[in-house]
Amino acid sequence: MKELLFDYFSAETSEITFQVILLNFLISTLMGLIIYVSYRFSHSGPVYSARFNVSLVMLTIVTTLVMAVIGNNVALSLGMVGALSIVRFRTAIKDPRDTVYIFWCIAVGICCGVSEYFIAAVGSAIIFLFLVVFGRVQRNDRYLLIVRADQKKEEEISDLILLFFKGKAIMRAKNLSGGVIEMIYELSSGILARSEQNESITNKLSGTEGVYAVNLVCQNDEVNR
């Protein structure tokens, strides 16, 4: 029984020719460039990272390299998993879509490493079209309206804000210190755009007696790397 298990885990497949290895890496590089183009088109502004985009192509090629080394050798694959398990990656994912691209690169690299070009091509075509069409949907702006005013004017200001935004402003925080109250409201970009067609909420509040400061802060998912 021990001999049988040893033969199973140490069994190796037929040697891969140089032409096949070279073709695997060429296809892997080509697919990586397709992923590169997809990432470039689906990301824009500060959220786009050229270095991360280049690393996606490298990740595809490296995965192909790992698969070329492992092949169908079970013992070698277990050893590779054990070696990679001690590596800790500290890079934080800033955009949820980046995780999709990382898994896409790994999947393509695995397919190319075992010469499954058709699966890699069909899967990449579907993912590419999906990300190009829906990858441009990236605006998730939310606005915080921060008002500092006299505590005695709290009810008046609250009524003014709710009336201005037709009850769609959401109270998120309220702070009181030394007779000065700070109120924070959350607004969506659509509500803010429709409500400020004729007059800005900042101008309206600034002209109100008892209001010391008005700030409108935009929150979104675009961050610098």
C-alpha positions as CSV (number, residue, x, y, z in Angstrom):
1,M,0.0,0.0,0.0
2,K,2.8,2.4,0.9
3,E,4.5,1.7,-2.4
4,L,1.3,2.3,-4.3
5,L,0.8,5.7,-2.6
6,F,4.5,6.6,-3.2
7,D,4.2,5.7,-6.9
8,Y,1.0,7.8,-7.2
9,F,2.4,10.9,-5.6
10,S,5.7,10.8,-7.3
11,A,4.3,9.9,-10.7
12,E,5.1,12.4,-13.4
13,T,3.5,12.9,-16.7
14,S,5.2,12.8,-20.0
15,E,7.7,15.6,-20.6
16,I,6.4,18.8,-22.1
17,T,8.3,19.9,-25.2
18,F,9.9,23.2,-25.5
19,Q,7.5,24.2,-28.3
20,V,4.5,23.6,-26.0
21,I,6.1,25.5,-23.1
22,L,6.9,28.4,-25.4
23,L,3.3,28.4,-26.8
24,N,1.9,28.4,-23.3
25,F,3.8,31.5,-22.3
26,L,3.0,33.3,-25.6
27,I,-0.7,32.7,-25.1
28,S,-0.5,33.6,-21.5
29,T,1.2,36.9,-22.3
30,L,-1.4,37.6,-25.0
31,M,-4.3,36.9,-22.6
32,G,-2.5,39.1,-20.0
33,L,-2.4,42.0,-22.4
34,I,-6.1,41.6,-23.1
35,I,-6.7,41.8,-19.3
36,Y,-4.4,44.9,-19.3
37,V,-6.6,46.6,-21.9
38,S,-9.8,45.7,-20.1
39,Y,-8.5,47.1,-16.8
40,R,-7.4,50.3,-18.5
41,F,-10.8,50.8,-20.1
42,S,-12.9,50.0,-17.0
43,H,-10.9,52.2,-14.7
44,S,-10.2,55.9,-14.9
45,G,-9.3,58.8,-12.7
46,P,-7.3,58.4,-9.5
47,V,-8.6,54.9,-9.0
48,Y,-6.5,53.7,-12.0
49,S,-3.0,52.3,-11.1
50,A,-0.6,51.7,-14.0
51,R,1.7,49.6,-11.8
52,F,-1.2,47.4,-10.7
53,N,-2.2,47.0,-14.3
54,V,1.3,45.8,-15.3
55,S,1.3,43.5,-12.3
56,L,-1.8,41.8,-13.6
57,V,0.1,40.7,-16.8
58,M,3.0,39.5,-14.7
59,L,0.6,37.6,-12.4
60,T,-0.8,35.7,-15.5
61,I,2.7,34.7,-16.7
62,V,3.8,33.7,-13.2
63,T,0.7,31.5,-12.7
64,T,1.5,29.8,-16.1
65,L,5.1,29.3,-14.9
66,V,3.9,27.6,-11.7
67,M,1.5,25.4,-13.6
68,A,4.2,24.4,-16.0
69,V,6.4,23.3,-13.1
70,I,3.7,21.4,-11.3
71,G,2.0,19.7,-14.2
72,N,0.1,16.7,-12.9
73,N,2.6,15.9,-10.2
74,V,0.5,15.7,-7.0
75,A,3.5,15.7,-4.6
76,L,5.0,18.7,-6.3
77,S,1.7,20.6,-6.2
78,L,1.3,19.9,-2.4
79,G,4.9,21.1,-1.8
80,M,4.2,24.3,-3.9
81,V,1.0,25.0,-1.9
82,G,3.0,24.6,1.3
83,A,5.7,26.9,0.1
84,L,3.2,29.6,-1.0
85,S,1.2,29.4,2.2
86,I,4.0,31.1,4.2
87,V,3.9,34.1,1.9
88,R,1.8,36.9,3.3
89,F,0.5,39.7,1.0
90,R,0.1,43.0,2.7
91,T,-1.2,45.0,-0.3
92,A,-4.8,46.2,0.4
93,I,-7.3,46.0,-2.3
94,K,-8.7,49.6,-2.9
95,D,-11.3,48.7,-5.5
96,P,-13.5,45.6,-5.2
97,R,-13.1,45.1,-9.0
98,D,-9.4,44.6,-8.5
99,T,-10.1,41.2,-6.8
100,V,-12.0,40.1,-9.9
101,Y,-9.0,41.0,-12.1
102,I,-6.6,39.1,-9.8
103,F,-8.7,35.9,-10.0
104,W,-9.1,36.4,-13.7
105,C,-5.4,36.4,-14.2
106,I,-4.9,33.4,-12.0
107,A,-7.6,31.4,-13.9
108,V,-6.1,32.4,-17.3
109,G,-2.6,31.4,-16.1
110,I,-3.8,28.0,-14.9
111,C,-5.6,27.4,-18.2
112,C,-2.5,28.4,-20.2
113,G,-0.3,26.3,-18.0
114,V,-2.2,23.2,-18.9
115,S,-2.6,24.2,-22.6
116,E,-6.4,24.7,-22.2
117,Y,-6.4,27.7,-24.6
118,F,-10.0,27.4,-25.7
119,I,-11.3,27.6,-22.1
120,A,-9.1,30.6,-21.4
121,A,-10.2,32.4,-24.6
122,V,-13.9,31.8,-24.2
123,G,-13.9,32.7,-20.5
124,S,-11.8,35.8,-21.0
125,A,-14.0,37.0,-23.9
126,I,-17.1,36.8,-21.7
127,I,-15.4,38.5,-18.7
128,F,-13.9,41.1,-21.0
129,L,-17.2,42.1,-22.6
130,F,-18.9,42.2,-19.2
131,L,-16.3,44.4,-17.6
132,V,-16.0,46.7,-20.5
133,V,-19.8,47.3,-20.5
134,F,-20.4,47.4,-16.7
135,G,-16.9,48.4,-15.6
136,R,-17.6,52.1,-16.4
137,V,-20.2,52.1,-13.7
138,Q,-18.0,53.5,-11.0
139,R,-19.6,56.6,-9.5
140,N,-20.9,56.0,-6.1
141,D,-20.8,59.5,-4.8
142,R,-22.3,60.4,-1.5
143,Y,-22.3,63.8,0.1
144,L,-22.1,64.8,3.7
145,L,-23.7,68.1,4.6
146,I,-22.0,69.4,7.8
147,V,-23.7,72.3,9.5
148,R,-22.3,74.1,12.6
149,A,-24.8,76.4,14.3
150,D,-26.2,77.8,17.5
151,Q,-28.0,75.1,19.5
152,K,-31.1,77.3,19.7
153,K,-31.4,77.1,15.9
154,E,-31.3,73.3,15.7
155,E,-35.0,72.8,15.0
156,E,-35.2,75.6,12.5
157,I,-32.2,74.4,10.5
158,S,-33.4,70.8,10.6
159,D,-36.8,71.8,9.2
160,L,-35.1,73.9,6.5
161,I,-32.9,71.0,5.4
162,L,-35.7,68.5,5.3
163,L,-37.9,70.9,3.4
164,F,-35.1,71.7,0.9
165,F,-34.5,68.1,0.1
166,K,-38.1,67.0,0.5
167,G,-37.4,64.8,3.5
168,K,-34.7,62.7,1.7
169,A,-31.8,64.0,3.7
170,I,-30.6,61.4,6.2
171,M,-29.3,62.5,9.6
172,R,-26.1,60.7,10.3
173,A,-24.6,62.4,13.4
174,K,-25.3,65.2,15.8
175,N,-22.7,66.7,18.1
176,L,-23.2,69.3,20.8
177,S,-20.4,71.3,22.5
178,G,-20.5,74.6,24.4
179,G,-23.9,75.7,22.9
180,V,-22.7,74.9,19.4
181,I,-24.4,72.0,17.6
182,E,-22.9,70.2,14.6
183,M,-25.3,68.2,12.4
184,I,-24.2,65.8,9.6
185,Y,-26.6,64.8,6.9
186,E,-26.0,62.2,4.1
187,L,-27.2,63.1,0.6
188,S,-27.1,61.1,-2.6
189,S,-25.7,62.8,-5.8
190,G,-29.1,62.6,-7.5
191,I,-31.0,64.2,-4.7
192,L,-28.4,67.0,-4.4
193,A,-28.4,67.7,-8.2
194,R,-32.2,67.9,-8.4
195,S,-32.6,70.0,-5.3
196,E,-29.9,72.6,-6.2
197,Q,-31.2,73.5,-9.6
198,N,-32.4,76.9,-8.5
199,E,-30.5,77.6,-5.3
200,S,-27.5,76.0,-3.5
201,I,-28.1,74.5,0.0
202,T,-24.8,76.0,1.2
203,N,-25.9,79.5,0.1
204,K,-29.3,79.1,1.7
205,L,-27.9,77.9,5.0
206,S,-25.0,80.5,5.1
207,G,-27.6,83.2,4.9
208,T,-29.5,81.8,7.9
209,E,-29.0,83.5,11.2
210,G,-27.2,81.4,13.8
211,V,-25.3,79.3,11.3
212,Y,-21.5,79.5,11.8
213,A,-20.2,77.1,9.1
214,V,-21.6,74.9,6.2
215,N,-19.5,72.2,4.6
216,L,-20.4,69.9,1.7
217,V,-18.1,66.9,1.5
218,C,-18.1,64.3,-1.3
219,Q,-17.5,60.7,-0.4
220,N,-16.6,58.2,-3.1
221,D,-14.6,55.0,-3.8
222,E,-11.9,56.7,-5.8
223,V,-8.7,56.7,-3.7
224,N,-5.1,57.3,-4.6
225,R,-2.8,54.3,-4.3
